[in-house]
Amino acid sequence: MLLHEDKTEKIIQAFYKVYNELGYGFRENVYENALAIELRELGFQVDQQHEIRVYYHGREVGEYYADLVADELIILEIKAARNLIEDH
């Protein structure tokens, strides 16, 4: 069972819709922008390049920028690569 399964399923479907329409070969920001549009059309609240402060033992150690955050619940990281490697 996935956390937020209903939302996650809609996000995955939106990803496939964007990928099937655009195909491959673009930079990540193209896919990010297209996916943000698609998710908003589905009724999601979407924040792009959302800053998240990171803490360690109660102390701020930096910030992280999530490509997309859907409904303030789900972080999406967009990756565009010719081939997947183990790091992905």
N, C-alpha and C positions, 0 to 999 in steps of 0.2 A: 504494500500500500504506500502510495506517495503522499507526502505532506501537501496539503492544498491540491489534491488530485484533480478536482474539477477545473481549477484555474490552470494547472500545469498542462492538462490535456489540451485546453484551448490555445495555450502558448505554443505547444509543439505543433499543433495544426497550423497556427499562424506562421511559424517558421517554415514549414513545408510549402505553404502558399507563396511566401516571399521567394524562397529558393526556386520553386518551379517556375515562377514568373521571371525572375532575374537571371537565373542560371549561376554559373560560377565565373570567377575572374575579377571581381570587383574588390576594392579595399573594404576593410571592416566597417568604416563609417557609412558606406552606402547601404550595407545590410542592416546596420543599426537604425538608420533613419527610416528605411522601408519597414522594418519590423515594428518600430515605434508607431508608424502610421497605421499599420495593420492592427496592432493591439488596441490603439485608441478607437479605431472603428468598431472593435469588438466590445468596447465599453470599459476597457482597463484604464486606470490612471497610470500614466507612464512618466517617469523621470529619467532623463538622459544625463549621462556623466554625473551621476549622483555621488556627492561626497559623503563618505562614511569615515568618521574618526575611529581610529584603532587604539585600544587601550591594552596595557599589560600591567598587571598588578596595580590597577587603579591609576596608572599614569599614561597619558597620551604618548604614543610612540610614532604616530604618523597618520597619514590619511590614505584612503583607498578610494578610487573612483570607479564605481560600477557602471558598465556601459548602459544598462537599463535596469530600472527597478519597477516592477509591476505591482500595483495596488499596495505599495509599501510593505510587501511580503516576500516577493520573489526576485532574486538577483539574477540577471541574465548577462553573461559575458559572451560577446560576439568574437568568433575567431574565423579568419579567412586564411587558408593555407592550401598550397598545392597538394601536399601530402600530410597525413597525420603521422606524428612521431610519438614516442612514448611519453614525452613531456606534456602532450595535449591530453 
